[in-house]
Amino acid sequence: MADQCPPKRVVGAKQTLKAVLNCKVAQVYIARDAEEHVVKKIKEACEEKGIKIVYIDTMKELGRICGIDVGAATAADVIGER
């Protein structure tokens, strides 16, 4: 069961990268103020797989959009298993 894709949206760099590599992802959100070393692998994986990246101005704003009280560097919309 651990290899199944989570429903709808994942938040955070580790979970986003895992979803991009293992799941069917509609699009990825990246905060413009996130540190490059945090988002670099995610950007490369999205480019490789042709996944659209939507840039959000700040980590705080992305966190709010995702319904959490803290900032988020990245998030992804998951649409099902690969």
Backbone as JSON Lines, residues from 0, in Angstrom:
{"i":0,"aa":"M","n":[0.81,-1.2,0.0],"ca":[0.0,0.0,0.0],"c":[0.85,1.27,0.0]}
{"i":1,"aa":"A","n":[2.06,1.22,0.49],"ca":[2.9,2.4,0.62],"c":[3.25,3.02,-0.74]}
{"i":2,"aa":"D","n":[3.19,2.24,-1.8],"ca":[3.57,2.74,-3.12],"c":[2.4,3.4,-3.86]}
{"i":3,"aa":"Q","n":[1.23,3.43,-3.24],"ca":[0.1,4.07,-3.9],"c":[0.24,5.58,-3.84]}
{"i":4,"aa":"C","n":[-0.36,6.24,-4.8],"ca":[-0.31,7.7,-4.85],"c":[-1.28,8.28,-3.83]}
{"i":5,"aa":"P","n":[-0.88,9.36,-3.18],"ca":[-1.79,10.02,-2.25],"c":[-2.91,10.72,-3.02]}
{"i":6,"aa":"P","n":[-4.05,10.96,-2.37],"ca":[-5.15,11.62,-3.07],"c":[-4.9,13.11,-3.28]}
{"i":7,"aa":"K","n":[-5.28,13.62,-4.42],"ca":[-5.36,15.03,-4.79],"c":[-4.09,15.86,-4.7]}
{"i":8,"aa":"R","n":[-3.67,16.33,-3.53],"ca":[-2.53,17.25,-3.48],"c":[-1.54,16.84,-2.39]}
{"i":9,"aa":"V","n":[-0.26,16.89,-2.75],"ca":[0.8,16.67,-1.77],"c":[1.53,18.0,-1.57]}
{"i":10,"aa":"V","n":[2.06,18.21,-0.37],"ca":[2.72,19.46,-0.03],"c":[4.1,19.16,0.54]}
{"i":11,"aa":"G","n":[5.08,19.95,0.12],"ca":[6.44,19.78,0.61],"c":[7.35,19.2,-0.44]}
{"i":12,"aa":"A","n":[8.63,19.54,-0.36],"ca":[9.58,19.14,-1.39],"c":[9.74,17.63,-1.5]}
{"i":13,"aa":"K","n":[9.9,16.94,-0.38],"ca":[10.09,15.48,-0.44],"c":[8.88,14.78,-1.02]}
{"i":14,"aa":"Q","n":[7.68,15.15,-0.55],"ca":[6.46,14.51,-1.04],"c":[6.2,14.86,-2.51]}
{"i":15,"aa":"T","n":[6.51,16.09,-2.9],"ca":[6.32,16.49,-4.3],"c":[7.24,15.7,-5.21]}
{"i":16,"aa":"L","n":[8.51,15.6,-4.85],"ca":[9.45,14.85,-5.68],"c":[9.02,13.38,-5.78]}
{"i":17,"aa":"K","n":[8.61,12.8,-4.68],"ca":[8.15,11.4,-4.67],"c":[6.95,11.23,-5.61]}
{"i":18,"aa":"A","n":[6.01,12.17,-5.56],"ca":[4.83,12.1,-6.42],"c":[5.2,12.25,-7.89]}
{"i":19,"aa":"V","n":[6.1,13.18,-8.2],"ca":[6.52,13.39,-9.58],"c":[7.19,12.13,-10.13]}
{"i":20,"aa":"L","n":[7.99,11.49,-9.32],"ca":[8.71,10.3,-9.77],"c":[7.83,9.06,-9.84]}
{"i":21,"aa":"N","n":[6.82,8.96,-8.96],"ca":[6.06,7.71,-8.83],"c":[4.6,7.78,-9.23]}
{"i":22,"aa":"C","n":[4.07,8.96,-9.45],"ca":[2.64,9.1,-9.68],"c":[2.36,9.89,-10.95]}
{"i":23,"aa":"K","n":[1.08,9.96,-11.26],"ca":[0.63,10.8,-12.36],"c":[0.31,12.16,-11.77]}
{"i":24,"aa":"V","n":[1.09,13.17,-12.11],"ca":[0.93,14.5,-11.54],"c":[0.43,15.45,-12.61]}
{"i":25,"aa":"A","n":[-0.63,16.21,-12.28],"ca":[-1.2,17.16,-13.23],"c":[-0.3,18.38,-13.36]}
{"i":26,"aa":"Q","n":[0.12,18.92,-12.21],"ca":[1.02,20.07,-12.22],"c":[1.67,20.22,-10.86]}
{"i":27,"aa":"V","n":[2.77,20.96,-10.87],"ca":[3.55,21.19,-9.66],"c":[3.56,22.68,-9.38]}
{"i":28,"aa":"Y","n":[3.48,23.04,-8.12],"ca":[3.55,24.43,-7.68],"c":[4.89,24.64,-6.98]}
{"i":29,"aa":"I","n":[5.59,25.7,-7.34],"ca":[6.87,26.02,-6.69],"c":[6.84,27.49,-6.28]}
{"i":30,"aa":"A","n":[7.22,27.74,-5.02],"ca":[7.29,29.11,-4.53],"c":[8.55,29.77,-5.08]}
{"i":31,"aa":"R","n":[8.41,30.99,-5.57],"ca":[9.55,31.71,-6.14],"c":[10.64,31.99,-5.11]}
{"i":32,"aa":"D","n":[10.27,32.09,-3.83],"ca":[11.27,32.38,-2.81],"c":[11.83,31.12,-2.13]}
{"i":33,"aa":"A","n":[11.51,29.96,-2.67],"ca":[12.08,28.71,-2.15],"c":[13.55,28.63,-2.55]}
{"i":34,"aa":"E","n":[14.35,28.02,-1.68],"ca":[15.77,27.89,-1.98],"c":[15.99,26.93,-3.15]}
{"i":35,"aa":"E","n":[16.9,27.31,-4.05],"ca":[17.13,26.54,-5.28],"c":[17.52,25.09,-4.99]}
{"i":36,"aa":"H","n":[18.36,24.87,-3.98],"ca":[18.79,23.49,-3.7],"c":[17.62,22.62,-3.26]}
{"i":37,"aa":"V","n":[16.55,23.23,-2.77],"ca":[15.36,22.48,-2.34],"c":[14.52,22.07,-3.54]}
{"i":38,"aa":"V","n":[14.44,22.91,-4.55],"ca":[13.52,22.67,-5.67],"c":[14.21,22.19,-6.95]}
{"i":39,"aa":"K","n":[15.52,22.16,-6.98],"ca":[16.25,21.83,-8.21],"c":[15.86,20.47,-8.78]}
{"i":40,"aa":"K","n":[15.88,19.42,-7.96],"ca":[15.55,18.08,-8.44],"c":[14.11,17.99,-8.92]}
{"i":41,"aa":"I","n":[13.23,18.72,-8.26],"ca":[11.82,18.72,-8.66],"c":[11.67,19.37,-10.03]}
{"i":42,"aa":"K","n":[12.33,20.52,-10.23],"ca":[12.28,21.19,-11.53],"c":[12.8,20.28,-12.64]}
{"i":43,"aa":"E","n":[13.93,19.6,-12.37],"ca":[14.52,18.71,-13.37],"c":[13.59,17.54,-13.69]}
{"i":44,"aa":"A","n":[12.98,16.96,-12.67],"ca":[12.06,15.83,-12.88],"c":[10.83,16.26,-13.67]}
{"i":45,"aa":"C","n":[10.32,17.45,-13.37],"ca":[9.15,17.97,-14.11],"c":[9.5,18.2,-15.57]}
{"i":46,"aa":"E","n":[10.66,18.78,-15.8],"ca":[11.12,19.04,-17.16],"c":[11.23,17.73,-17.94]}
{"i":47,"aa":"E","n":[11.82,16.75,-17.3],"ca":[12.04,15.44,-17.92],"c":[10.72,14.75,-18.26]}
{"i":48,"aa":"K","n":[9.71,14.91,-17.4],"ca":[8.43,14.22,-17.58],"c":[7.37,15.1,-18.24]}
{"i":49,"aa":"G","n":[7.72,16.35,-18.55],"ca":[6.77,17.24,-19.22],"c":[5.64,17.7,-18.32]}
{"i":50,"aa":"I","n":[5.91,17.85,-17.03],"ca":[4.9,18.29,-16.08],"c":[4.96,19.81,-15.94]}
{"i":51,"aa":"K","n":[3.81,20.44,-16.02],"ca":[3.72,21.9,-15.93],"c":[4.08,22.38,-14.52]}
{"i":52,"aa":"I","n":[4.88,23.45,-14.45],"ca":[5.21,24.08,-13.18],"c":[4.5,25.42,-13.1]}
{"i":53,"aa":"V","n":[3.79,25.63,-12.0],"ca":[3.12,26.9,-11.74],"c":[3.89,27.57,-10.61]}
{"i":54,"aa":"Y","n":[4.36,28.79,-10.86],"ca":[5.13,29.5,-9.84],"c":[4.22,30.39,-9.01]}
{"i":55,"aa":"I","n":[4.37,30.3,-7.69],"ca":[3.63,31.11,-6.72],"c":[4.64,32.07,-6.1]}
{"i":56,"aa":"D","n":[4.26,33.3,-5.84],"ca":[5.2,34.32,-5.39],"c":[5.96,33.96,-4.12]}
{"i":57,"aa":"T","n":[5.27,33.48,-3.1],"ca":[5.96,33.22,-1.83],"c":[5.58,31.86,-1.26]}
{"i":58,"aa":"M","n":[6.47,31.34,-0.39],"ca":[6.19,30.09,0.3],"c":[4.96,30.24,1.2]}
{"i":59,"aa":"K","n":[4.83,31.4,1.81],"ca":[3.68,31.66,2.69],"c":[2.38,31.56,1.9]}
{"i":60,"aa":"E","n":[2.36,32.17,0.71],"ca":[1.16,32.13,-0.13],"c":[0.85,30.71,-0.58]}
{"i":61,"aa":"L","n":[1.86,29.95,-0.96],"ca":[1.65,28.56,-1.38],"c":[1.1,27.74,-0.22]}
{"i":62,"aa":"G","n":[1.64,27.94,0.97],"ca":[1.12,27.23,2.13],"c":[-0.35,27.54,2.36]}
{"i":63,"aa":"R","n":[-0.7,28.82,2.25],"ca":[-2.09,29.24,2.43],"c":[-3.0,28.59,1.39]}
{"i":64,"aa":"I","n":[-2.55,28.57,0.13],"ca":[-3.32,27.95,-0.95],"c":[-3.56,26.47,-0.66]}
{"i":65,"aa":"C","n":[-2.57,25.83,-0.04],"ca":[-2.67,24.4,0.27],"c":[-3.4,24.13,1.57]}
{"i":66,"aa":"G","n":[-3.82,25.19,2.26],"ca":[-4.59,25.03,3.47],"c":[-3.78,24.71,4.71]}
{"i":67,"aa":"I","n":[-2.5,25.1,4.72],"ca":[-1.68,24.88,5.9],"c":[-1.23,26.23,6.47]}
{"i":68,"aa":"D","n":[-0.86,26.22,7.74],"ca":[-0.52,27.46,8.44],"c":[0.94,27.85,8.32]}
{"i":69,"aa":"V","n":[1.72,27.09,7.59],"ca":[3.14,27.39,7.41],"c":[3.43,27.5,5.92]}
{"i":70,"aa":"G","n":[4.59,28.04,5.58],"ca":[4.98,28.15,4.18],"c":[5.3,26.8,3.58]}
{"i":71,"aa":"A","n":[5.21,26.71,2.28],"ca":[5.55,25.49,1.56],"c":[6.38,25.85,0.34]}
{"i":72,"aa":"A","n":[7.47,25.13,0.12],"ca":[8.32,25.38,-1.04],"c":[7.65,24.85,-2.31]}
{"i":73,"aa":"T","n":[7.02,23.67,-2.19],"ca":[6.41,23.04,-3.37],"c":[5.14,22.3,-2.98]}
{"i":74,"aa":"A","n":[4.36,21.99,-4.0],"ca":[3.16,21.16,-3.87],"c":[2.89,20.56,-5.25]}
{"i":75,"aa":"A","n":[2.06,19.51,-5.28],"ca":[1.72,18.89,-6.56],"c":[0.29,18.37,-6.52]}
{"i":76,"aa":"D","n":[-0.39,18.49,-7.65],"ca":[-1.73,17.9,-7.82],"c":[-1.55,16.51,-8.41]}
{"i":77,"aa":"V","n":[-1.96,15.5,-7.66],"ca":[-1.84,14.11,-8.09],"c":[-3.15,13.66,-8.68]}
{"i":78,"aa":"I","n":[-3.1,13.02,-9.85],"ca":[-4.33,12.64,-10.53],"c":[-4.51,11.12,-10.61]}
{"i":79,"aa":"G","n":[-3.61,10.34,-10.04],"ca":[-3.81,8.9,-10.01],"c":[-2.51,8.14,-10.12]}
{"i":80,"aa":"E","n":[-2.62,6.84,-10.14],"ca":[-1.43,6.0,-10.21],"c":[-0.86,5.96,-11.6]}
{"i":81,"aa":"R","n":[0.43,5.75,-11.7],"ca":[1.1,5.65,-12.99],"c":[0.96,4.24,-13.49]}
